[in-house]
Amino acid sequence: RAVPVSGMKSSKPSFRSYLPPAESSFPSRAEVSRVCEAALLPGELVVSETSNVRKCIATDTSAHDLYGTLLCTNFKISFITKDVTPFRKFQYRNLLLEEHDISLTCVDQVVAVNDERKKRKVLGPNQCLKFKPTELIIYCKDFRIIRFRFDESIPESARKICLVIAHYSQPKDLQLLFGFAYAGEKCQPSVNGTDPEVDGLQTSLFETYSDWDREIKRTGASEWRVCSVNEHYATSTSLPEYFVVPSSLADEDLKQLVPSFNGDRIPMWCWYHWTGSALVRMANIKPGPKLRKHNTRILKAIAQSHPEKSEVFKSDLDKNLPSISEVQAALVRLKQMCINDFFDETDEKWLSSLENTQWLEYVRLFLKHSAELAQWMYNENISVIIQEEEGRDLSCVIASVIQVMADPHFRTMLGFQSLMQKEWVVAGYRFLDRCNHLGESEKHECPLFLLFLDCVWQLLQQFPAAFEFTETYLTVLYDSVRIPLFGTFLFNTSHQRIQQSQDFATNRKLQCEGKGLELPSVWNWSLQFTAKDLSLFNNPLYIGKSVTCVQNGTIKSFRRVKKNSSSSIYSVYTMKNGKLSDQHDFFPRRNSIQRPSLDLMQLNESHDRNMERYFRDWFSKPVDLHGLIMPHLSSVHIQLWKQCYLRWIPEAQITNGGSISAFHKISLLADEIETLQQRLRQYWSDPCLSGSPEPCGHRMYFRAKDFSETPGELDCFSSSFPFSPVGNLCRRSILGTPLSKFLLTGAKTWPSTETLANED
């Protein structure tokens, strides 16, 4: 190479190539526009785009990288390419999100990197970026890490899209979430608060009087009634407009009690067991001179609602279970472990690292406490009250898990969806704050809904034939929380959803009927998946109520015998810090004889022995899949939900292995049985139709089309099926900083730029 003489102006390069230009790997502008327009949803707008971007597929090589255009809309981050993703043999396609899309509410942190100047910055809204980014790293809340390179992009365009993604992934106003723009464009409110039909049936939303009344009749809670004291949210904005209370409490009584409870949240009925016991959730009573009086009044009303006027058991969840900050810290540690830089090199210490996260221990504790409370209701035949500061966090988990254990209705898909509506959505769980959809404050963030789904997954693993749905349904449900299109998981309360929708419609001058603008419900699964893909939700092992259990050629029924118990006095057993106390003096029955108070140590020792004996006896009996299911609670039985937490890790995948192999075989067998049953029904109804084509509407995703052929393993199988880790976890040390340092174990998931600089 010629070196110019000092003081002389260097001449311009004069070399000219006569070879034809190589075909570009990047899509043309016309191709990008065509694909983009076809993928945009109603109300979705492209905010920024950058061409000549490279998406990294592997950490150690760029040979498999994809080339395309990076877009940011008001709904998602999208990468448009004409390249085919290597090594990917199957992709579970979401109709709302393409293969390379990321919803904005799924973004956890946005990091811009400049390799030459060795700089990086964690970007936030309304920030500036002084250096030209050569790489963009997006850390997602579902454990994904996505990397994009700007080596061939226009620097200013690359800088702009980095800032735009950071800005739109942390909106400062609730109405900037995409669901409002989508609903405003569609402007099709639902009718009577119900969802579009799903297989001819509907999910109860518990937004109307009739929904609660049907639930009372379904459970047989004759001593309970639906109250309308909170109609139009007159007494509490965090409670539903209608809920169930003891029949002995009049509306005027409830109005007097409201100011005494934290958040004005008076006790709310959850469920009724056929033995007569009820499950109730309540907030703490505010300190004051009327505390004892109001507490006694509530407990007496609940006790009188029992057919046998039985005792009441009260559990203080704040003292018996981990706090929300401890649960959040455990998930941060789990995330750090799952996306470690050197996953394969830490394999020897992986199990000990998993134990140190405390996540599985917290799952076990929530299952254990739920099982103990279910035992009080089922075996002791007494009502249970779960008490919490405001009754909006831990009580959502415990109340839901108890009902999944005790009621087979909530182990069906529609029943499970109605349970989440009843105990989470309308009950005032803070989805907006706990999921941190606006990225405002991480101190309020807590994965309690994920913890609940993990508890259900543990039950599904131990009792696979008791659930109508699969683990894929649970994983997709968790992913749906991060899609800002649906109003189900966007708000802290139903009142907030209605108020924000009305304000949005008024500001935009939209003509909407009913309660205002209605955002789509997540239970309308046809918005996300085709009918074929939805069949992956169906569990081939599920045994419905109409199926008889046969053992050794004889039909057996495992219904437990109802225990007849009576009590001559009202008593309240309270559990705090795992210890029992007897508080029967709160409201003695008139003309009854007071029994002497039991020694607390003897009471707790007796309780521990009884629980241990109860669980030992329970597991020695055959399982009633249509009754109460009690989980094994030893550490060996509590497993890691691999499909949810490890699906993006290539090193953790088992090719042609994992649970999908068994699921495939069982699905084929179940499909054969269903087909034979259909043919038999056709034959008995009309023998001439026995050779006619099979009717459509098969439940199974995998079908045995020809009984004469032996189906083999599909080459698309891996332990992450139906998800693919390719390109979804591209780890990279941040300019020499190990990722394990970049992911702190404190309250904040990601450190600031200053923290990283100090560690160099």
C-alpha positions, -999 to 999 in steps of 0.1 A, spaced: 0 0 0 14 34 -10 22 59 18 15 95 8 44 119 11 41 143 40 26 176 29 11 162 -3 -26 156 -7 -34 119 -12 -51 110 -45 -85 93 -45 -86 55 -51 -87 48 -88 -93 11 -88 -124 0 -106 -139 -34 -105 -155 -49 -137 -169 -79 -120 -208 -80 -116 -219 -72 -81 -228 -101 -58 -264 -107 -50 -273 -89 -18 -282 -108 12 -305 -80 24 -341 -78 14 -350 -49 -9 -370 -19 2 -400 -32 -18 -398 -66 -1 -396 -51 33 -427 -29 26 -447 -58 13 -439 -80 43 -444 -52 68 -478 -42 55 -490 -77 55 -479 -82 91 -492 -50 106 -522 -53 129 -551 -27 131 -537 4 148 -501 -7 145 -477 19 130 -440 16 120 -421 41 142 -385 35 129 -366 11 107 -330 4 98 -318 -17 69 -287 -38 64 -289 -52 99 -274 -86 109 -292 -108 135 -267 -129 154 -276 -166 156 -245 -180 174 -220 -164 198 -188 -179 184 -194 -175 147 -212 -152 123 -215 -179 96 -252 -185 104 -263 -149 109 -294 -135 92 -295 -103 72 -324 -80 70 -342 -49 82 -349 -41 118 -383 -24 125 -399 -9 156 -437 -4 158 -459 7 186 -465 -30 193 -433 -50 186 -397 -51 174 -396 -69 141 -368 -83 120 -376 -89 83 -353 -112 64 -355 -134 33 -330 -158 49 -341 -191 64 -332 -196 101 -306 -224 102 -311 -255 122 -347 -247 129 -370 -276 120 -402 -265 137 -416 -232 149 -448 -228 169 -462 -198 151 -481 -171 168 -505 -152 145 -497 -119 163 -459 -123 164 -437 -136 136 -406 -157 141 -383 -128 148 -407 -105 166 -405 -93 202 -435 -75 218 -424 -43 235 -437 -53 269 -415 -83 268 -384 -62 266 -365 -60 299 -334 -40 290 -319 -24 258 -281 -22 256 -262 -3 229 -226 -13 223 -197 3 204 -169 -22 199 -142 3 187 -146 28 216 -154 -1 240 -185 16 252 -220 4 261 -250 20 276 -283 7 291 -309 28 273 -340 43 289 -367 65 275 -359 101 264 -321 94 265 -294 104 241 -267 82 227 -234 99 220 -216 71 204 -225 52 172 -238 18 181 -223 -12 164 -245 -37 182 -278 -38 200 -286 -64 227 -322 -69 238 -328 -87 271 -363 -101 273 -384 -109 303 -390 -145 291 -352 -153 293 -343 -145 257 -313 -125 246 -314 -111 210 -284 -95 193 -283 -73 162 -252 -60 144 -250 -26 126 -217 -31 107 -233 -23 73 -260 0 85 -261 38 84 -248 50 118 -275 76 124 -302 52 114 -288 26 138 -286 51 166 -322 62 160 -337 27 162 -318 19 194 -333 50 211 -368 44 196 -368 8 209 -357 19 244 -384 47 244 -413 26 232 -405 -4 254 -410 18 285 -441 39 279 -449 65 305 -486 63 300 -509 33 303 -529 43 272 -497 41 251 -498 3 254 -508 -12 220 -541 -27 232 -557 7 232 -546 16 196 -558 -19 184 -592 -17 202 -596 19 191 -591 9 154 -614 -21 157 -639 -4 180 -658 -36 185 -668 -39 222 -679 -73 235 -715 -80 243 -726 -86 280 -690 -90 291 -685 -124 275 -658 -137 251 -662 -150 216 -671 -187 216 -643 -212 221 -654 -246 208 -690 -236 215 -684 -227 251 -675 -196 270 -652 -186 298 -669 -170 328 -654 -135 333 -671 -129 367 -680 -94 357 -717 -98 361 -741 -109 389 -752 -140 369 -716 -153 367 -712 -153 405 -747 -167 409 -739 -196 386 -708 -204 406 -727 -205 439 -752 -229 423 -724 -250 408 -707 -255 442 -739 -257 462 -731 -228 486 -766 -223 498 -756 -201 528 -738 -176 507 -752 -149 484 -741 -125 457 -739 -89 469 -740 -57 448 -727 -33 475 -697 -25 452 -718 -19 421 -701 9 400 -672 4 424 -689 24 451 -671 10 481 -637 -3 467 -620 2 433 -599 -30 438 -628 -54 443 -652 -67 416 -686 -50 413 -702 -83 424 -689 -109 448 -701 -135 473 -705 -129 510 -723 -148 539 -760 -146 537 -762 -135 573 -745 -102 564 -768 -76 549 -756 -49 525 -758 -22 553 -736 -44 575 -711 -46 547 -710 -9 542 -702 -4 579 -674 -29 577 -657 -16 545 -637 13 562 -622 -12 587 -603 -32 561 -571 -23 543 -579 -10 508 -616 -12 517 -614 -49 508 -640 -67 528 -637 -105 529 -646 -122 496 -658 -158 491 -637 -180 468 -651 -215 468 -674 -239 486 -666 -276 492 -693 -302 492 -686 -310 529 -699 -275 538 -665 -257 543 -658 -225 525 -626 -208 513 -625 -170 520 -599 -144 514 -596 -112 533 -574 -82 539 -561 -72 573 -583 -51 596 -570 -17 603 -558 -11 639 -583 6 661 -609 2 688 -633 -17 665 -607 -42 653 -618 -70 677 -655 -63 672 -654 -63 634 -631 -93 633 -655 -113 655 -685 -102 634 -668 -115 602 -656 -148 617 -690 -154 632 -708 -148 599 -684 -172 581 -688 -199 608 -726 -196 606 -725 -201 569 -713 -237 575 -742 -262 576 -729 -276 609 -718 -242 623 -683 -255 624 -649 -240 633 -629 -215 612 -593 -218 603 -574 -186 595 -539 -184 579 -518 -153 579 -500 -155 546 -477 -126 553 -462 -146 582 -464 -181 567 -450 -176 532 -421 -158 515 -425 -121 507 -430 -107 472 -394 -93 473 -380 -127 482 -400 -143 453 -387 -117 429 -351 -121 440 -354 -159 435 -366 -154 399 -336 -131 392 -312 -157 405 -330 -184 384 -327 -162 353 -290 -156 359 -284 -193 362 -304 -202 331 -287 -177 307 -252 -180 321 -223 -174 297 -210 -209 300 -240 -231 305 -222 -264 296 -191 -256 317 -212 -252 349 -231 -285 344 -214 -301 375 -226 -272 398 -259 -267 380 -281 -286 405 -265 -268 435 -269 -235 417 -306 -243 410 -311 -251 447 -294 -218 457 -319 -198 437 -346 -208 462 -372 -208 434 -381 -245 437 -382 -242 474 -407 -213 472 -428 -233 448 -427 -262 473 -437 -239 502 -467 -225 483 -478 -260 474 -473 -273 509 -494 -245 525 -521 -249 499 -522 -287 506 -525 -281 543 -553 -256 540 -571 -280 516 -568 -307 542 -585 -285 568 -614 -280 544 -616 -316 532 -607 -337 562 -615 -315 591 -646 -300 574 -640 -265 586 -639 -232 566 -606 -215 558 -597 -178 557 -566 -167 540 -555 -133 553 -530 -109 538 -521 -72 541 -545 -63 513 -554 -97 500 -542 -91 465 -509 -109 461 -501 -142 480 -537 -149 485 -542 -150 447 -517 -179 445 -530 -199 475 -567 -195 467 -561 -206 431 -539 -236 440 -563 -249 466 -592 -248 441 -571 -266 414 -563 -293 440 -598 -297 452 -622 -290 423 -618 -310 390 -638 -283 372 -608 -260 376 -586 -286 360 -604 -283 327 -594 -255 303 -625 -234 306 -627 -239 343 -590 -229 347 -596 -198 327 -626 -188 348 -605 -195 379 -579 -169 368 -606 -145 360 -622 -149 395 -591 -151 417 -567 -128 397 -583 -105 372 -614 -92 389 -600 -98 424 -575 -70 419 -542 -86 413 -518 -58 402 -508 -71 368 -496 -37 357 -473 -32 386 -462 -68 393 -454 -74 356 -439 -39 353 -455 -33 319 -446 4 320 -410 -1 333 -416 24 360 -404 8 392 -388 -26 397 -395 -25 434 -431 -34 428 -423 -62 403 -430 -98 414 -436 -130 394 -464 -143 415 -485 -153 384 -456 -173 371 -452 -189 405 -488 -199 404 -484 -214 369 -453 -233 381 -474 -247 410 -500 -259 385 -473 -274 363 -460 -294 393 -495 -308 399 -497 -316 362 -465 -335 363 -476 -356 393 -512 -361 381 -511 -359 343 -545 -376 338 -563 -351 360 -558 -321 337 -575 -313 304 -546 -291 293 -509 -295 287 -478 -277 298 -476 -260 264 -509 -243 274 -494 -230 306 -462 -218 289 -482 -200 262 -504 -185 289 -473 -171 306 -461 -157 273 -495 -140 267 -490 -119 298 -462 -101 278 -485 -93 248 -499 -58 253 -528 -65 230 -550 -82 256 -567 -63 284 -568 -94 306 -533 -90 321 -527 -53 315 -543 -36 345 -542 -35 383 -580 -36 387 -611 -40 366 -620 -5 376 -588 8 362 -594 -11 329 -629 4 326 -618 39 336 -588 40 312 -609 26 283 -636 52 288 -610 80 290 -593 68 258 -626 65 240 -636 100 251 -603 116 242 -604 99 207 -641 107 203 -648 70 197 -684 58 197 -684 28 220 -713 10 236 -716 -5 271 -688 3 295 -666 18 268 -637 6 247 -632 -32 253 -596 -45 247 -595 -81 234 -595 -109 260 -566 -134 261 -592 -162 263 -600 -157 226 -571 -180 215 -581 -178 179 -564 -144 178 -530 -161 185 -531 -196 170 -547 -217 143 -571 -245 153 -543 -270 144 -518 -253 168 -544 -250 195 -547 -288 196 -514 -288 214 -533 -275 244 -552 -308 246 -539 -334 270 -542 -370 256 -540 -385 291 -569 -365 305 -597 -387 320 -630 -368 320 -658 -374 344 -676 -397 319 -647 -421 318 -648 -451 342 -616 -462 360 -609 -499 355 -583 -518 375 -577 -556 371 -609 -559 352 -631 -544 378 -647 -509 379 -636 -489 409 -647 -456 423 -624 -437 447 -648 -412 461 -637 -403 496 -664 -407 523 -678 -374 536 -667 -369 571 -696 -361 595 -683 -337 621 -702 -315 645 -692 -287 668 -710 -273 698 -690 -241 698 -674 -217 673 -636 -218 672 -610 -201 652 -576 -217 646 -550 -192 634 -517 -201 618 -488 -176 619 -452 -185 613 -462 -221 609 -477 -223 644 -513 -228 654 -532 -209 680 -568 -215 693 -590 -184 695 -623 -199 702 -631 -172 728 -638 -147 700 -674 -157 698 -688 -184 721 -722 -197 712 -750 -188 734 -758 -213 762 -727 -234 752 -700 -247 776 -666 -232 770 -639 -259 766 -606 -253 783 -579 -238 761 -554 -263 747 -517 -259 754 -503 -242 723 -472 -265 722 -494 -296 724 -518 -281 697 -489 -276 673 -473 -310 680 -507 -326 674 -512 -306 642 -478 -316 628 -484 -353 637 -519 -352 622 -507 -336 590 -478 -361 586 -502 -390 593 -528 -375 570 -505 -372 540 -490 -407 546 -525 -422 547 -536 -402 517 -508 -413 494 -514 -450 504 -549 -448 487 -557 -448 450 -559 -414 434 -593 -400 427 -587 -380 395 -621 -363 399 -616 -354 435 -589 -339 457 -554 -343 445 -525 -339 470 -490 -334 456 -459 -351 469 -439 -323 485 -404 -337 490 -376 -320 471 -372 -349 447 -408 -344 435 -405 -307 429 -389 -303 395 -377 -274 372 -402 -264 346 -378 -270 317 -401 -260 288 -407 -226 303 -372 -218 317 -348 -237 294 -365 -236 260 -341 -209 246 -309 -227 257 -294 -247 229 -271 -267 252 -301 -278 273 -320 -294 244 -323 -331 238 -326 -340 202 -355 -364 196 -359 -367 233 -376 -351 263 -412 -354 273 -424 -346 237 -414 -381 226 -439 -397 251 -465 -370 243 -462 -379 206 -468 -416 211 -496 -410 236 -513 -386 212 -512 -411 183 -527 -437 206 -554 -413 218 -562 -403 183 -566 -440 172 -590 -446 201 -611 -415 193 -612 -425 156 -623 -460 165 -650 -447 189 -663 -424 162 -665 -454 138 -683 -475 164 -709 -447 170 -714 -444 132 -718 -481 129 -744 -484 157 -764 -454 144 -762 -465 107 -742 -496 97 -742 -483 61 -720 -454 72 -693 -475 89 -670 -471 59 -676 -434 54 -648 -409 58 -639 -399 94 -655 -368 107 -632 -338 113 -625 -321 146 -598 -343 161 -584 -332 195 -549 -344 190 -521 -324 173 -504 -357 162 -527 -380 143 -525 -416 134 -537 -414 98 -530 -450 88 -532 -477 114 -512 -500 91 -481 -478 93 -459 -476 124 -452 -439 130 -416 -430 136 -400 -401 154 -403 -367 138 -370 -351 130 -383 -318 144 -385 -331 180 -364 -317 207 -370 -312 244 -380 -276 238 -408 -285 214 -429 -267 202 -404 -238 208 -370 -234 191 -340 -219 209 -322 -210 176 -314 -173 176 -333 -167 209 -305 -169 233 -274 -153 217 -251 -148 247 -223 -123 246 -200 -109 272 -204 -71 273 -169 -61 261 -151 -84 285 -176 -82 313 -190 -117 320 -227 -119 317 -229 -133 352 -217 -100 364 -240 -81 341 -269 -99 357 -270 -89 393 -288 -109 420 -302 -78 438 -336 -62 434 -327 -47 400 -325 -72 372 -300 -52 352 -274 -28 365 -269 8 353 -241 19 330 -222 34 359 -222 0 377 -207 -17 347 -181 10 343 -170 6 379 -165 -32 375 -141 -28 345 
